[in-house]
Amino acid sequence: MRSQQIGQDEPRRWAVVLDTGDEVSEQLLRFAEAGQVRTAEFTAIGAFERVELGYYDVDAREYRNNPLDEQVEVLTMTGNIVSAGDRRQLHAHVVVGLRDATTRGGHLLRAWVRPTLEVMVTESPRELTRRHDEPSGLALIDLPA
C-alpha cells in the first residue's frame, strides 16, 4: 500500500494505492491508523482476485457471505471509516463486474487486490463515532438527537 496526501487544503485528501495481494479492509484501516484519520469517506476503482460480499440478514442478525473466487473489476466501491471506541471501523459497499459483464454487489466483507485498487480518501471535518444498536445488531453511526 502506498499513499500520498493531495494538496494542503482542508479537509485532508489522499490517494491510496493498494497492490496485488493486499487485503482491502486491513490496509485501509492501517492507513487510517498511521495517518490519524478518525472519520473519512472514500471511493475506489480497480480489481480484485477474489472478494467476499455480504448481505445483512436482519432477521438472523448476521451477514450472509457470498464469495466470488475469481478475478473481478471493481466498478465502484464507496464507504467510510468511523471511530468505534478506541478503534476504527470500515464500512464499504462494492459493485464488481464479472468476465461475462454481469455484476454482483453487496457489503464488503473481505477482498484481495489484483492488480491494483485506487482509493480516494477525504477526511471529515468532524469526528463521528459508532455505537452498538441492539435491535439491528449492527454498529451504527451515533448522531446526537
N, C-alpha and C positions, 0 to 999 in steps of 0.2 A: 504494500500500500504506500502510495505517495500522496502528499497534499501540499497545496500552496494557497496562501491567502490571496484573495483577489482584491486589490486596492486597499486603501486605508480608511475608507468611509465606514460609518455605522449604518446599518448593522454589519457586523463582520460577515464576509462570504469566503468560501473556499471551493476550490476544485479538488476533489479527492478521486484518485485513480486506483482501482483495485486490479490485481493481476491474476493470471491463471493460478487456480488452486486456492485463492483466498476465500474464506467463508465470510459472507457479506455482513451479517449481524455482528459477528465477533470483531471484524475490522472497523466497522463504523462506530461501535462503542469504544474501541481502543482509541480511535481518532478523537472522539468527544472527550474522553478522559484526559488525553495528552494535551488537548487544546483548551481544556477547562470550559467546554461548551456544555451548558446545563440544559438549555432549551433551544431547539432548532428545527427547521423543516428542510426537507431535501427532495430532489427529483433525480432520476438516474436513467441511463440507457446503456446498453451493452449486450452481454451474452452470458449464459450460464451453461456449465457442462451438465449440471443436474440441479433440481430445485424441489423443495418440499413446500407445497401450497396448502394453506389451511382454510377450513370452513368452520366457523364457530357454530356449533350446535347448542342453541340456547337452552333447550330442554335438558340435554345431558351435561351442560356447563363445561364443555371441553371442545378443543379444536379437533376436527377430523383431518387427518393427514392425507393429502393427495400428492404422492410423489411422482415426479417426472424424471426418469433416469435416462435422459437424452439431451443432446445439445439443443438449446432454445435461444431465441433472440429476446432480449428484454425490450419490449415495445414501449413500456412505461413502468416506472416504479416511483411511488411517492410515499412519503411518510414523515415521521417526526421522531425526535429524541427529546425525552422529558424526564426530569428527575423523579425518582420514586424512592423516598427515604434518602439513604446515603449512596445510592447508585443511580445509574441512568437506564431507562428502558427505551428500546427501539420499537416503533410500531410502523409497519410498512405493508402496503398492498402492491401487487405487481400483476401486470398482464404480459404473458410471454407468447411468442409466435413459434409454432412448430414447423417442421420441414414442409408439411403439406399446406401451409398458410392458414391453418386453423389456429385458434387462440385458446388459452387457458388462463385463468386468473384466480386470485384469492389473497388471503393474508400470507405474508412471507414468514414461513417458519424457519427454513434454512435454505441456503443456496451457495453453490461453489462456482466461482467465476471461471470463464474460458471464452475468449482470451482476455477480455477487459470489461470493466464496469466503470463508467464515468459518472460521478456523483457531484451534483452542485448543492452545497450546503449553505443555508442562510440562518444565522443566529437570530433568535427572537430578542427584542429589546427588553422584554420582561420574562422573568422566570415562571414557568408553570410546574406543577407537581401532579403526581398521580396518587390516587388512593384506591384501596380495595372497595369495590361495590358488591355488597353481599347478594342482592337479588340477581345480578347477572354473573357473578363470579369473576368479573374482569377488573383490572386496574384501570380506572377511568381518570381523565383529566379533571382535577378538582378546581372548579371556579367558585369564587365567593358568591353567595346568594345576592 
